[in-house]
Amino acid sequence: MGTITKQYTLEGLCCGNCAAKIKKDVSLLNGVRSADVNTDTALLSLEIDSGWNPDVLSGEITRIAAAHDEDIIVKEALA
């Protein structure tokens, strides 16, 4: 199975602490090969298995982000 890169904006991300927690928790999702959060741009970059359903992935990221800060809005970044 190949991998793909996906990016999401984390609107409302306000601190490095939340970014680190989100990165850690997203990294633990089955099928996520790597995760990074740029705190300057509030951009979450992922390398994931190509079999991930985008809607499921977005829902998981939203759930994780809300667990750390309910004001964060997750949106798929445009390429």
N, C-alpha and C positions, 0 to 999 in steps of 0.2 A: 504494500500500500504506500502510495506517495504522500508527500506533505504539501500543504499550501500555507501561505501567509495571509493572515487577516488582521485588520486594524480596527480599533474601536475608540471613539472619543469618550472620555469620562467627564462629562460636563458637571461642574460643581465640585470637582476634586480640589480639595483645599490644602492638603498637607502631605508631606512625604511619608508620614507614618501610615496613613490610610493607603497610599499608593503601594507601600511595601507589603501590607497585609493582603491587599487585593492581588498583587503579583504572586505572592506565596500561595494563596488559596486557588487561584486560577491555574497555577502551575501543577497543582495536585489533581486536576481533572484528568480522567482517563482519555488519552488521545492527544493531550497537549504536550508537545515536544519542548517548547520554550515559551516563556512569557517575559515581557519587559514593559515597564510603565515609565514614560518620560514625564516627569512632574512639571516641566516647563510648558509642555504642550498638552498635557493631560491625555496622552495617546497611549493606549494599550496595544502592543504589537505581539502577535502570537504566531508560532509555527505549529500547525496542527495536522493530524492525520486527515487525508483528503475525504474520508468517509463521514466526517462530522456533518450533521444537518445544521445549516446556518441558524435556523430558528431556535433549535435546541441550545446551540452554543450561546447565542445572544441571551436567551433566558437564563442560562446558568451564570453568565457574567453579571447580568442584572441582579440576580439573587445574591451573588457574592458581594457585589458593590453595595447593595442596600443593607447587608448585614454589618457593614463597616461605617456607612454614612448614608442615611436614607435620602439625602438630598442629591446624590449622584444620579445623573441620567446617562444611560449607556446608549450610544448610537454608533452604528457601523460607519466607519470613516470611508469617504469616497476615495477611490484610487486616483 
